[in-house]
Amino acid sequence: MLISIDEKAARWFTKEFEFNKPFSIRMFPRYAGFGQQHKGYSLAFSVETPEDIGFTKEINGITFYIDGNDVWFFENTETYLSVNDLIDELQVAFKEEIATAIN
């Protein structure tokens, strides 16, 4: 599991959610949409206080986290959060991790 959140994406969350830092963003699968990685699921976000943390990453006063029950959505996946500059909106991309065999 790799989760990459660039600086522009962190600023986007600050502007979009209008919370004073520090705050926490929960990243979770939502049963809706088409989903790239898991059909029928899309990635959703909410401002919540972490309880059962399965993954956490802090960027500029924002703690991004995944609840322990939601880790399955991100396993064997690289998740990239960035901003599409043309429309000033969050952009999420997934890439399946390629397992490498060590001989």
C-alpha positions as CSV (number, residue, x, y, z in Angstrom):
1,M,0.0,0.0,0.0
2,L,1.3,3.4,-1.0
3,I,-0.6,6.6,-0.5
4,S,0.8,9.8,-2.1
5,I,-0.7,13.2,-1.3
6,D,1.0,16.1,-2.9
7,E,1.2,19.7,-1.4
8,K,-1.5,21.0,-3.8
9,A,-3.9,18.3,-2.7
10,A,-3.3,19.1,1.0
11,R,-4.1,22.8,0.3
12,W,-7.2,21.8,-1.6
13,F,-8.5,19.9,1.5
14,T,-7.8,23.0,3.7
15,K,-9.8,25.2,1.3
16,E,-12.6,22.7,0.6
17,F,-13.3,21.6,4.2
18,E,-12.7,25.1,5.8
19,F,-11.3,23.8,9.0
20,N,-8.5,25.3,11.1
21,K,-5.4,23.1,11.3
22,P,-4.8,20.7,12.7
23,F,-7.6,18.4,11.5
24,S,-8.0,14.9,10.3
25,I,-9.4,13.6,7.0
26,R,-10.7,10.0,6.9
27,M,-10.2,8.3,3.5
28,F,-12.7,5.5,3.0
29,P,-14.5,3.4,0.3
30,R,-18.0,4.5,-0.5
31,Y,-20.4,2.0,-2.2
32,A,-21.3,4.2,-5.1
33,G,-19.8,5.2,-8.4
34,F,-17.8,3.2,-10.9
35,G,-14.5,3.0,-9.1
36,Q,-11.2,2.3,-10.8
37,Q,-9.7,-0.1,-8.4
38,H,-12.8,-1.8,-6.9
39,K,-15.8,-1.8,-9.1
40,G,-18.8,-0.2,-7.4
41,Y,-16.8,1.7,-4.9
42,S,-15.3,5.1,-5.0
43,L,-12.9,7.0,-2.6
44,A,-14.7,9.3,-0.2
45,F,-13.4,11.8,2.4
46,S,-14.8,13.2,5.7
47,V,-13.4,15.2,8.6
48,E,-13.5,12.9,11.6
49,T,-11.5,12.1,14.7
50,P,-9.4,9.0,14.2
51,E,-10.4,6.0,16.3
52,D,-9.2,2.7,14.8
53,I,-6.2,3.8,12.6
54,G,-5.0,1.4,9.9
55,F,-2.8,4.0,8.2
56,T,-1.9,7.6,8.8
57,K,0.0,10.3,7.0
58,E,0.5,13.9,8.2
59,I,1.0,16.8,5.7
60,N,1.0,20.4,6.7
61,G,-1.1,20.0,9.8
62,I,-3.6,17.7,8.2
63,T,-3.7,14.0,9.3
64,F,-4.9,11.8,6.5
65,Y,-6.0,8.4,7.8
66,I,-7.6,5.1,6.9
67,D,-9.7,3.3,9.5
68,G,-8.6,-0.3,10.2
69,N,-11.8,-1.7,8.7
70,D,-11.1,0.1,5.4
71,V,-7.5,-0.9,4.7
72,W,-8.7,-3.7,2.3
73,F,-9.6,-0.9,-0.2
74,F,-6.0,0.3,-0.4
75,E,-4.1,-3.0,-0.2
76,N,-1.9,-3.9,-3.1
77,T,-2.7,-0.4,-4.5
78,E,-0.8,2.8,-5.0
79,T,-3.2,5.7,-4.4
80,Y,-2.2,9.2,-5.6
81,L,-4.0,12.4,-4.6
82,S,-3.2,15.5,-6.6
83,V,-5.0,18.6,-8.0
84,N,-6.1,19.0,-11.6
85,D,-4.9,22.6,-12.2
86,L,-7.3,23.2,-15.2
87,I,-10.4,22.7,-13.1
88,D,-8.9,23.2,-9.6
89,E,-10.3,19.9,-8.4
90,L,-9.0,17.0,-6.5
91,Q,-7.8,14.1,-8.7
92,V,-7.4,10.6,-7.5
93,A,-5.5,7.9,-9.4
94,F,-4.9,4.3,-8.5
95,K,-2.2,1.9,-9.7
96,E,-2.0,-1.7,-8.9
97,E,1.2,-2.6,-7.1
98,I,3.3,-5.1,-8.9
99,A,4.7,-7.7,-6.5
100,T,8.4,-8.5,-7.1
101,A,9.8,-11.9,-6.4
102,I,13.1,-12.1,-4.6
103,N,15.1,-15.1,-5.5
